[in-house]
Amino acid sequence: MTAQAEGRTVRIPPKPTRAPRKRTPKLDEVLAAAVEQARQALQGLAGADQIGDPVGVVADDDRLVTHRFAANLPGYGGWEWFVTVARAPRSKVVTVCETGLLPGADAILAPDWLPWSERVSQEEKIRLDAIAAGEDPEAAVARARGAEEGRDGDESEETQG
């Protein structure tokens, strides 16, 4: 940044910036004790039998806490219900901010997504190309296999001869 002073240009150094503080938020006692209110917030998402025991509570920020409960849902082994609650400064009123279902440490997860072009076999590509061209897919596969065998045979003859 520059400024004009008495006919000359003066460079003004930028103000030093401070790095944000990296402190662990303190667990709010009022919010941590709101286990039953958190459980009640899940009643609209799941039946009482699908909400298991409390798994833990974590302070996300000042006056912001997340409760976790075991999820007793078929097909969701290791998943956990979560409820995030907050309160205003100097208030004892607990407010539910967010609810949902997240994978826990032992959750069963789907494999990483792969594009079709990477997960389809070469044989399937040949079949689909043949169908698109109006040809017999089995004949196209047989031709491709014959070409591969011929190539393998040519290579072996070259290396032997």
N, CA and C atoms as an extended XYZ file, in Angstrom:
483
Properties=species:S:1:pos:R:3:atomname:S:1:resname:S:1:resid:I:1 pbc="F F F"
N         0.850       -1.158        0.000 N   MET     1
C         0.000        0.000        0.000 CA  MET     1
C         0.908        1.238        0.000 C   MET     1
N         0.530        2.226       -0.759 N   THR     2
C         1.333        3.445       -0.824 CA  THR     2
C         0.445        4.657       -0.574 C   THR     2
N         1.090        5.762       -0.207 N   ALA     3
C         0.367        7.018        0.020 CA  ALA     3
C         1.251        8.168       -0.455 C   ALA     3
N         0.623        9.277       -0.848 N   GLN     4
C         1.353       10.464       -1.276 CA  GLN     4
C         1.524       11.386       -0.065 C   GLN     4
N         2.780       11.809        0.211 N   ALA     5
C         3.047       12.740        1.309 CA  ALA     5
C         4.105       13.721        0.844 C   ALA     5
N         3.768       15.019        0.812 N   GLU     6
C         4.677       16.088        0.427 CA  GLU     6
C         5.341       15.827       -0.924 C   GLU     6
N         4.528       15.381       -1.885 N   GLY     7
C         5.032       15.199       -3.232 CA  GLY     7
C         5.823       13.919       -3.456 C   GLY     7
N         5.936       13.083       -2.485 N   ARG     8
C         6.650       11.823       -2.698 CA  ARG     8
C         5.770       10.647       -2.273 C   ARG     8
N         6.077        9.476       -2.804 N   THR     9
C         5.324        8.271       -2.497 CA  THR     9
C         5.964        7.584       -1.294 C   THR     9
N         5.127        7.275       -0.346 N   VAL    10
C         5.588        6.618        0.871 CA  VAL    10
C         4.907        5.250        0.958 C   VAL    10
N         5.699        4.223        1.210 N   ARG    11
C         5.154        2.876        1.357 CA  ARG    11
C         4.701        2.685        2.800 C   ARG    11
N         3.437        2.256        2.957 N   ILE    12
C         2.881        1.994        4.284 CA  ILE    12
C         2.861        0.478        4.472 C   ILE    12
N         3.591       -0.016        5.458 N   PRO    13
C         3.603       -1.472        5.652 CA  PRO    13
C         2.238       -1.964        6.144 C   PRO    13
N         1.873       -3.194        5.752 N   PRO    14
C         0.579       -3.720        6.210 CA  PRO    14
C         0.609       -3.978        7.708 C   PRO    14
N        -0.578       -3.901        8.306 N   LYS    15
C        -0.681       -4.180        9.725 CA  LYS    15
C        -0.434       -5.671        9.939 C   LYS    15
N         0.295       -5.994       10.982 N   PRO    16
C         0.510       -7.424       11.241 CA  PRO    16
C        -0.802       -8.096       11.632 C   PRO    16
N        -0.981       -9.288       11.125 N   THR    17
C        -2.190      -10.031       11.459 CA  THR    17
C        -1.848      -11.100       12.482 C   THR    17
N        -2.794      -11.361       13.336 N   ARG    18
C        -2.597      -12.400       14.339 CA  ARG    18
C        -3.276      -13.676       13.881 C   ARG    18
N        -2.620      -14.761       14.149 N   ALA    19
C        -3.219      -16.055       13.841 CA  ALA    19
C        -4.367      -16.295       14.806 C   ALA    19
N        -5.439      -16.915       14.326 N   PRO    20
C        -6.550      -17.198       15.242 CA  PRO    20
C        -6.090      -18.138       16.360 C   PRO    20
N        -6.666      -17.929       17.511 N   ARG    21
C        -6.310      -18.777       18.643 CA  ARG    21
C        -6.777      -20.199       18.400 C   ARG    21
N        -5.940      -21.128       18.761 N   LYS    22
C        -6.298      -22.539       18.624 CA  LYS    22
C        -6.455      -23.110       20.022 C   LYS    22
N        -7.627      -22.935       20.575 N   ARG    23
C        -7.878      -23.466       21.894 CA  ARG    23
C        -9.032      -24.456       21.818 C   ARG    23
N        -9.004      -25.404       22.711 N   THR    24
C       -10.071      -26.383       22.782 CA  THR    24
C       -11.240      -25.778       23.546 C   THR    24
N       -12.432      -25.805       22.942 N   PRO    25
C       -13.573      -25.221       23.658 CA  PRO    25
C       -13.901      -26.021       24.914 C   PRO    25
N       -14.382      -25.320       25.920 N   LYS    26
C       -14.754      -25.926       27.193 CA  LYS    26
C       -16.142      -26.546       27.046 C   LYS    26
N       -16.317      -27.742       27.603 N   LEU    27
C       -17.612      -28.414       27.549 CA  LEU    27
C       -18.605      -27.679       28.448 C   LEU    27
N       -19.681      -27.193       27.861 N   ASP    28
C       -20.718      -26.465       28.585 CA  ASP    28
C       -21.530      -27.460       29.410 C   ASP    28
N       -21.595      -27.248       30.727 N   GLU    29
C       -22.271      -28.183       31.627 CA  GLU    29
C       -23.775      -28.270       31.377 C   GLU    29
N       -24.412      -27.135       31.099 N   VAL    30
C       -25.857      -27.125       30.849 CA  VAL    30
C       -26.172      -27.943       29.604 C   VAL    30
N       -25.403      -27.738       28.548 N   LEU    31
C       -25.640      -28.458       27.295 CA  LEU    31
C       -25.262      -29.930       27.408 C   LEU    31
N       -24.195      -30.229       28.115 N   ALA    32
C       -23.777      -31.617       28.288 CA  ALA    32
C       -24.815      -32.415       29.067 C   ALA    32
N       -25.531      -31.759       29.968 N   ALA    33
C       -26.553      -32.432       30.769 CA  ALA    33
C       -27.871      -32.608       30.014 C   ALA    33
N       -28.000      -32.047       28.826 N   ALA    34
C       -29.254      -32.083       28.060 CA  ALA    34
C       -29.386      -33.362       27.228 C   ALA    34
N       -29.007      -34.491       27.787 N   VAL    35
C       -29.042      -35.771       27.069 CA  VAL    35
C       -30.475      -36.149       26.690 C   VAL    35
N       -31.411      -36.032       27.629 N   GLU    36
C       -32.795      -36.417       27.341 CA  GLU    36
C       -33.448      -35.488       26.330 C   GLU    36
N       -33.117      -34.210       26.361 N   GLN    37
C       -33.660      -33.283       25.364 CA  GLN    37
C       -33.120      -33.650       23.977 C   GLN    37
N       -31.844      -34.024       23.912 N   ALA    38
C       -31.251      -34.450       22.640 CA  ALA    38
C       -31.937      -35.719       22.133 C   ALA    38
N       -32.184      -36.666       23.038 N   ARG    39
C       -32.859      -37.913       22.660 CA  ARG    39
C       -34.266      -37.618       22.133 C   ARG    39
N       -34.988      -36.714       22.786 N   GLN    40
C       -36.338      -36.359       22.351 CA  GLN    40
C       -36.328      -35.718       20.969 C   GLN    40
N       -35.272      -34.978       20.651 N   ALA    41
C       -35.176      -34.344       19.328 CA  ALA    41
C       -35.087      -35.388       18.220 C   ALA    41
N       -34.587      -36.574       18.542 N   LEU    42
C       -34.467      -37.642       17.540 CA  LEU    42
C       -35.765      -38.405       17.339 C   LEU    42
N       -36.731      -38.238       18.233 N   GLN    43
C       -37.980      -39.001       18.156 CA  GLN    43
C       -38.701      -38.799       16.821 C   GLN    43
N       -38.560      -37.650       16.193 N   GLY    44
C       -39.188      -37.423       14.895 CA  GLY    44
C       -38.484      -38.137       13.750 C   GLY    44
N       -37.232      -38.484       13.957 N   LEU    45
C       -36.461      -39.171       12.914 CA  LEU    45
C       -36.521      -40.682       13.019 C   LEU    45
N       -36.623      -41.184       14.240 N   ALA    46
C       -36.553      -42.624       14.459 CA  ALA    46
C       -37.432      -43.016       15.632 C   ALA    46
N       -37.769      -44.289       15.672 N   GLY    47
C       -38.523      -44.810       16.800 CA  GLY    47
C       -37.624      -44.929       18.019 C   GLY    47
N       -38.224      -44.992       19.191 N   ALA    48
C       -37.464      -45.061       20.442 CA  ALA    48
C       -36.543      -46.273       20.467 C   ALA    48
N       -36.970      -47.390       19.844 N   ASP    49
C       -36.139      -48.595       19.830 CA  ASP    49
C       -34.940      -48.471       18.885 C   ASP    49
N       -34.951      -47.492       17.981 N   GLN    50
C       -33.846      -47.299       17.043 CA  GLN    50
C       -32.780      -46.350       17.569 C   GLN    50
N       -33.048      -45.710       18.700 N   ILE    51
C       -32.097      -44.781       19.313 CA  ILE    51
C       -31.479      -45.483       20.507 C   ILE    51
N       -30.207      -45.794       20.405 N   GLY    52
C       -29.531      -46.544       21.448 CA  GLY    52
C       -28.984      -45.684       22.565 C   GLY    52
N       -28.053      -46.267       23.298 N   ASP    53
C       -27.433      -45.589       24.434 CA  ASP    53
C       -26.579      -44.412       23.980 C   ASP    53
N       -26.372      -43.436       24.859 N   PRO    54
C       -25.461      -42.335       24.522 CA  PRO    54
C       -24.047      -42.859       24.282 C   PRO    54
N       -23.420      -42.382       23.226 N   VAL    55
C       -22.063      -42.789       22.870 CA  VAL    55
C       -21.056      -41.770       23.390 C   VAL    55
N       -21.435      -40.504       23.399 N   GLY    56
C       -20.534      -39.464       23.871 CA  GLY    56
C       -21.091      -38.085       23.632 C   GLY    56
N       -20.366      -37.114       24.162 N   VAL    57
C       -20.723      -35.711       23.992 CA  VAL    57
C       -19.430      -34.943       23.752 C   VAL    57
N       -19.474      -34.001       22.795 N   VAL    58
C       -18.283      -33.254       22.398 CA  VAL    58
C       -18.607      -31.771       22.344 C   VAL    58
N       -17.704      -30.953       22.854 N   ALA    59
C       -17.842      -29.498       22.747 CA  ALA    59
C       -17.328      -29.071       21.374 C   ALA    59
N       -18.206      -28.539       20.548 N   ASP    60
C       -17.816      -28.067       19.221 CA  ASP    60
C       -17.278      -26.640       19.274 C   ASP    60
N       -17.855      -25.829       20.154 N   ASP    61
C       -17.444      -24.440       20.326 CA  ASP    61
C       -18.023      -23.973       21.657 C   ASP    61
N       -17.840      -22.710       21.993 N   ASP    62
C       -18.431      -22.191       23.215 CA  ASP    62
C       -19.951      -22.286       23.103 C   ASP    62
N       -20.569      -22.887       24.085 N   ARG    63
C       -22.022      -23.050       24.143 CA  ARG    63
C       -22.589      -23.762       22.917 C   ARG    63
N       -21.830      -24.737       22.389 N   LEU    64
C       -22.276      -25.562       21.258 CA  LEU    64
C       -21.745      -26.974       21.475 C   LEU    64
N       -22.662      -27.931       21.633 N   VAL    65
C       -22.300      -29.298       22.015 CA  VAL    65
C       -23.022      -30.289       21.113 C   VAL    65
N       -22.358      -31.394       20.779 N   THR    66
C       -22.977      -32.459       19.999 CA  THR    66
C       -23.043      -33.736       20.834 C   THR    66
N       -24.269      -34.262       20.956 N   HIS    67
C       -24.507      -35.555       21.622 CA  HIS    67
C       -24.589      -36.629       20.545 C   HIS    67
N       -24.041      -37.819       20.840 N   ARG    68
C       -24.119      -38.951       19.911 CA  ARG    68
C       -24.771      -40.128       20.617 C   ARG    68
N       -25.614      -40.845       19.859 N   PHE    69
C       -26.308      -42.019       20.365 CA  PHE    69
C       -26.104      -43.162       19.377 C   PHE    69
N       -26.030      -44.379       19.885 N   ALA    70
C       -25.918      -45.548       19.002 CA  ALA    70
C       -27.175      -45.641       18.146 C   ALA    70
N       -27.001      -46.020       16.889 N   ALA    71
C       -28.140      -46.184       15.978 CA  ALA    71
C       -28.450      -47.672       15.871 C   ALA    71
N       -29.638      -48.061       16.304 N   ASN    72
C       -30.080      -49.456       16.229 CA  ASN    72
C       -30.953      -49.627       14.991 C   ASN    72
N       -30.334      -49.478       13.834 N   LEU    73
C       -31.058      -49.570       12.568 CA  LEU    73
C       -30.505      -50.742       11.754 C   LEU    73
N       -31.378      -51.558       11.171 N   PRO    74
C       -30.882      -52.636       10.311 CA  PRO    74
C       -30.098      -52.053        9.129 C   PRO    74
N       -28.931      -52.599        8.864 N   GLY    75
C       -28.119      -52.129        7.744 CA  GLY    75
C       -27.219      -50.952        8.069 C   GLY    75
N       -27.268      -50.445        9.290 N   TYR    76
C       -26.461      -49.291        9.678 CA  TYR    76
C       -25.578      -49.628       10.871 C   TYR    76
N       -24.884      -50.746       10.798 N   GLY    77
C       -23.993      -51.160       11.874 CA  GLY    77
C       -22.894      -50.137       12.110 C   GLY    77
N       -22.714      -49.718       13.332 N   GLY    78
C       -21.661      -48.759       13.666 CA  GLY    78
C       -22.022      -47.305       13.425 C   GLY    78
N       -23.229      -47.018       12.946 N   TRP    79
C       -23.640      -45.627       12.716 CA  TRP    79
C       -24.158      -45.024       14.011 C   TRP    79
N       -24.187      -43.702       14.068 N   GLU    80
C       -24.602      -42.996       15.278 CA  GLU    80
C       -25.531      -41.839       14.946 C   GLU    80
N       -26.557      -41.681       15.773 N   TRP    81
C       -27.396      -40.491       15.704 CA  TRP    81
C       -26.629      -39.350       16.353 C   TRP    81
N       -26.803      -38.138       15.852 N   PHE    82
C       -26.192      -36.985       16.512 CA  PHE    82
C       -27.230      -35.883       16.677 C   PHE    82
N       -27.062      -35.126       17.741 N   VAL    83
C       -27.914      -33.962       18.007 CA  VAL    83
C       -26.993      -32.851       18.484 C   VAL    83
N       -26.991      -31.735       17.778 N   THR    84
C       -26.200      -30.578       18.181 CA  THR    84
C       -27.119      -29.591       18.882 C   THR    84
N       -26.713      -29.171       20.075 N   VAL    85
C       -27.505      -28.240       20.879 CA  VAL    85
C       -26.662      -27.010       21.222 C   VAL    85
N       -27.345      -25.901       21.469 N   ALA    86
C       -26.655      -24.647       21.801 CA  ALA    86
C       -27.490      -23.869       22.801 C   ALA    86
N       -26.883      -22.827       23.340 N   ARG    87
C       -27.609      -21.908       24.217 CA  ARG    87
C       -26.980      -20.533       24.092 C   ARG    87
N       -27.768      -19.508       24.367 N   ALA    88
C       -27.282      -18.128       24.338 CA  ALA    88
C       -26.463      -17.859       25.604 C   ALA    88
N       -25.576      -16.867       25.564 N   PRO    89
C       -24.813      -16.532       26.771 CA  PRO    89
C       -25.744      -16.206       27.939 C   PRO    89
N       -25.410      -16.674       29.115 N   ARG    90
C       -26.134      -16.449       30.371 CA  ARG    90
C       -27.559      -17.010       30.357 C   ARG    90
N       -27.887      -17.852       29.390 N   SER    91
C       -29.210      -18.463       29.336 CA  SER    91
C       -29.097      -19.935       29.720 C   SER    91
N       -30.160      -20.478       30.256 N   LYS    92
C       -30.202      -21.901       30.594 CA  LYS    92
C       -31.095      -22.673       29.620 C   LYS    92
N       -31.630      -21.967       28.613 N   VAL    93
C       -32.527      -22.574       27.638 CA  VAL    93
C       -31.698      -23.266       26.553 C   VAL    93
N       -31.923      -24.576       26.399 N   VAL    94
C       -31.197      -25.374       25.398 CA  VAL    94
C       -31.991      -25.399       24.105 C   VAL    94
N       -31.314      -25.131       22.999 N   THR    95
C       -31.937      -25.124       21.681 CA  THR    95
C       -31.310      -26.205       20.816 C   THR    95
N       -32.138      -26.992       20.138 N   VAL    96
C       -31.645      -28.013       19.214 CA  VAL    96
C       -31.332      -27.335       17.888 C   VAL    96
N       -30.102      -27.515       17.430 N   CYS    97
C       -29.668      -26.889       16.180 CA  CYS    97
C       -29.784      -27.836       14.989 C   CYS    97
N       -29.366      -29.095       15.195 N   GLU    98
C       -29.277      -30.017       14.069 CA  GLU    98
C       -29.357      -31.445       14.577 C   GLU    98
N       -29.947      -32.319       13.771 N   THR    99
C       -29.999      -33.749       14.092 CA  THR    99
C       -29.647      -34.531       12.834 C   THR    99
N       -29.210      -35.756       13.011 N   GLY   100
C       -28.914      -36.570       11.844 CA  GLY   100
C       -28.274      -37.888       12.201 C   GLY   100
N       -27.765      -38.552       11.180 N   LEU   101
C       -27.151      -39.869       11.293 CA  LEU   101
C       -25.796      -39.823       10.603 C   LEU   101
N       -24.755      -40.223       11.323 N   LEU   102
C       -23.398      -40.197       10.783 CA  LEU   102
C       -22.708      -41.536       11.020 C   LEU   102
N       -21.750      -41.892       10.161 N   PRO   103
C       -21.003      -43.129       10.407 CA  PRO   103
C       -20.071      -42.965       11.598 C   PRO   103
N       -20.032      -43.972       12.455 N   GLY   104
C       -19.102      -43.991       13.570 CA  GLY   104
C       -17.785      -44.629       13.148 C   GLY   104
N       -16.915      -44.854       14.096 N   ALA   105
C       -15.591      -45.413       13.805 CA  ALA   105
C       -15.679      -46.821       13.219 C   ALA   105
N       -16.690      -47.597       13.614 N   ASP   106
C       -16.833      -48.977       13.137 CA  ASP   106
C       -17.943      -49.137       12.106 C   ASP   106
N       -18.335      -48.066       11.458 N   ALA   107
C       -19.468      -48.101       10.536 CA  ALA   107
C       -19.153      -48.877        9.268 C   ALA   107
N       -20.182      -49.502        8.755 N   ILE   108
C       -20.092      -50.183        7.465 CA  ILE   108
C       -20.398      -49.121        6.408 C   ILE   108
N       -19.450      -48.899        5.507 N   LEU   109
C       -19.611      -47.860        4.481 CA  LEU   109
C       -19.546      -48.465        3.097 C   LEU   109
N       -20.178      -47.816        2.155 N   ALA   110
C       -20.096      -48.232        0.764 CA  ALA   110
C       -18.682      -47.976        0.257 C   ALA   110
N       -18.224      -48.763       -0.705 N   PRO   111
C       -16.884      -48.509       -1.255 CA  PRO   111
C       -16.842      -47.176       -1.989 C   PRO   111
N       -15.638      -46.637       -2.175 N   ASP   112
C       -15.483      -45.391       -2.911 CA  ASP   112
C       -16.069      -45.543       -4.306 C   ASP   112
N       -16.678      -44.468       -4.800 N   TRP   113
C       -17.304      -44.493       -6.111 CA  TRP   113
C       -16.240      -44.540       -7.195 C   TRP   113
N       -16.473      -45.370       -8.194 N   LEU   114
C       -15.599      -45.440       -9.362 CA  LEU   114
C       -16.414      -45.100      -10.597 C   LEU   114
N       -15.847      -44.331      -11.521 N   PRO   115
C       -16.568      -44.054      -12.761 CA  PRO   115
C       -16.832      -45.348      -13.527 C   PRO   115
N       -17.875      -45.364      -14.304 N   TRP   116
C       -18.256      -46.544      -15.069 CA  TRP   116
C       -17.092      -47.037      -15.917 C   TRP   116
N       -16.380      -46.128      -16.535 N   SER   117
C       -15.294      -46.527      -17.432 CA  SER   117
C       -14.185      -47.298      -16.729 C   SER   117
N       -14.061      -47.127      -15.408 N   GLU   118
C       -13.020      -47.831      -14.660 CA  GLU   118
C       -13.504      -49.134      -14.040 C   GLU   118
N       -14.820      -49.278      -13.870 N   ARG   119
C       -15.296      -50.488      -13.203 CA  ARG   119
C       -15.868      -51.528      -14.163 C   ARG   119
N       -16.117      -51.167      -15.393 N   VAL   120
C       -16.654      -52.121      -16.362 CA  VAL   120
C       -15.501      -52.902      -16.995 C   VAL   120
N       -15.740      -54.175      -17.257 N   SER   121
C       -14.685      -55.017      -17.835 CA  SER   121
C       -14.530      -54.711      -19.319 C   SER   121
N       -13.386      -55.089      -19.855 N   GLN   122
C       -13.118      -54.881      -21.278 CA  GLN   122
C       -14.109      -55.680      -22.119 C   GLN   122
N       -14.443      -56.884      -21.672 N   GLU   123
C       -15.407      -57.720      -22.388 CA  GLU   123
C       -16.775      -57.041      -22.456 C   GLU   123
N       -17.201      -56.421      -21.352 N   GLU   124
C       -18.489      -55.733      -21.338 CA  GLU   124
C       -18.470      -54.527      -22.272 C   GLU   124
N       -17.349      -53.828      -22.333 N   LYS   125
C       -17.235      -52.696      -23.264 CA  LYS   125
C       -17.399      -53.182      -24.706 C   LYS   125
N       -16.774      -54.315      -25.033 N   ILE   126
C       -16.871      -54.875      -26.389 CA  ILE   126
C       -18.321      -55.233      -26.700 C   ILE   126
N       -18.999      -55.868      -25.747 N   ARG   127
C       -20.410      -56.238      -25.951 CA  ARG   127
C       -21.268      -55.000      -26.201 C   ARG   127
N       -21.101      -53.976      -25.358 N   LEU   128
C       -21.917      -52.762      -25.496 CA  LEU   128
C       -21.636      -52.030      -26.805 C   LEU   128
N       -20.362      -51.979      -27.207 N   ASP   129
C       -20.022      -51.353      -28.494 CA  ASP   129
C       -20.660      -52.112      -29.647 C   ASP   129
N       -20.668      -53.450      -29.561 N   ALA   130
C       -21.272      -54.265      -30.617 CA  ALA   130
C       -22.778      -54.033      -30.683 C   ALA   130
N       -23.437      -53.985      -29.538 N   ILE   131
C       -24.875      -53.741      -29.520 CA  ILE   131
C       -25.184      -52.371      -30.118 C   ILE   131
N       -24.375      -51.358      -29.766 N   ALA   132
C       -24.586      -50.011      -30.306 CA  ALA   132
C       -24.395      -49.983      -31.820 C   ALA   132
N       -23.500      -50.827      -32.325 N   ALA   133
C       -23.250      -50.882      -33.770 CA  ALA   133
C       -24.216      -51.812      -34.487 C   ALA   133
N       -25.122      -52.470      -33.747 N   GLY   134
C       -26.095      -53.373      -34.361 CA  GLY   134
C       -25.510      -54.735      -34.681 C   GLY   134
N       -24.411      -55.105      -34.050 N   GLU   135
C       -23.762      -56.396      -34.289 CA  GLU   135
C       -24.123      -57.373      -33.174 C   GLU   135
N       -23.746      -58.642      -33.411 N   ASP   136
C       -23.944      -59.673      -32.404 CA  ASP   136
C       -22.864      -59.513      -31.328 C   ASP   136
N       -23.244      -59.271      -30.063 N   PRO   137
C       -22.243      -59.041      -29.024 CA  PRO   137
C       -21.337      -60.252      -28.771 C   PRO   137
N       -21.895      -61.473      -28.872 N   GLU   138
C       -21.072      -62.668      -28.627 CA  GLU   138
C       -20.046      -62.858      -29.742 C   GLU   138
N       -20.428      -62.542      -30.953 N   ALA   139
C       -19.488      -62.647      -32.077 CA  ALA   139
C       -18.364      -61.625      -31.916 C   ALA   139
N       -18.703      -60.421      -31.437 N   ALA   140
C       -17.688      -59.393      -31.224 CA  ALA   140
C       -16.706      -59.818      -30.141 C   ALA   140
N       -17.217      -60.437      -29.089 N   VAL   141
C       -16.342      -60.923      -28.012 CA  VAL   141
C       -15.439      -62.037      -28.545 C   VAL   141
N       -16.018      -62.956      -29.345 N   ALA   142
C       -15.226      -64.057      -29.916 CA  ALA   142
C       -14.135      -63.502      -30.829 C   ALA   142
N       -14.454      -62.487      -31.645 N   ARG   143
C       -13.447      -61.868      -32.524 CA  ARG   143
C       -12.326      -61.251      -31.691 C   ARG   143
N       -12.711      -60.552      -30.613 N   ALA   144
C       -11.709      -59.903      -29.754 CA  ALA   144
C       -10.823      -60.945      -29.085 C   ALA   144
N       -11.416      -62.048      -28.656 N   ARG   145
C       -10.611      -63.123      -28.043 CA  ARG   145
C        -9.672      -63.732      -29.065 C   ARG   145
N       -10.159      -63.925      -30.275 N   GLY   146
C        -9.313      -64.476      -31.342 CA  GLY   146
C        -8.160      -63.547      -31.666 C   GLY   146
N        -8.431      -62.255      -31.695 N   ALA   147
C        -7.369      -61.274      -31.977 CA  ALA   147
C        -6.351      -61.279      -30.852 C   ALA   147
N        -6.802      -61.422      -29.608 N   GLU   148
C        -5.875      -61.467      -28.475 CA  GLU   148
C        -5.015      -62.720      -28.529 C   GLU   148
N        -5.644      -63.863      -28.864 N   GLU   149
C        -4.888      -65.119      -28.953 CA  GLU   149
C        -3.886      -65.057      -30.087 C   GLU   149
N        -4.274      -64.438      -31.191 N   GLY   150
C        -3.358      -64.291      -32.326 CA  GLY   150
C        -2.181      -63.399      -31.970 C   GLY   150
N        -2.450      -62.333      -31.240 N   ARG   151
C        -1.384      -61.436      -30.795 CA  ARG   151
C        -0.447      -62.144      -29.825 C   ARG   151
N        -1.029      -62.913      -28.902 N   ASP   152
C        -0.208      -63.647      -27.947 CA  ASP   152
C         0.651      -64.665      -28.676 C   ASP   152
N         0.061      -65.339      -29.679 N   GLY   153
C         0.813      -66.325      -30.445 CA  GLY   153
C         1.928      -65.671      -31.248 C   GLY   153
N         1.646      -64.489      -31.875 N   ASP   154
C         2.671      -63.769      -32.650 CA  ASP   154
C         3.823      -63.361      -31.764 C   ASP   154
N         3.503      -62.873      -30.580 N   GLU   155
C         4.549      -62.417      -29.670 CA  GLU   155
C         5.415      -63.581      -29.223 C   GLU   155
N         4.761      -64.747      -28.945 N   SER   156
C         5.549      -65.882      -28.466 CA  SER   156
C         6.443      -66.407      -29.574 C   SER   156
N         5.951      -66.367      -30.848 N   GLU   157
C         6.789      -66.824      -31.969 CA  GLU   157
C         7.976      -65.895      -32.170 C   GLU   157
N         7.726      -64.574      -32.028 N   GLU   158
C         8.806      -63.603      -32.193 CA  GLU   158
C         9.864      -63.770      -31.124 C   GLU   158
N         9.448      -64.006      -29.897 N   THR   159
C        10.406      -64.146      -28.831 CA  THR   159
C        11.164      -65.459      -28.922 C   THR   159
N        10.512      -66.512      -29.515 N   GLN   160
C        11.191      -67.795      -29.651 CA  GLN   160
C        12.111      -67.822      -30.850 C   GLN   160
N        11.755      -67.092      -31.912 N   GLY   161
C        12.461      -67.210      -33.176 CA  GLY   161
C        13.580      -66.314      -33.331 C   GLY   161
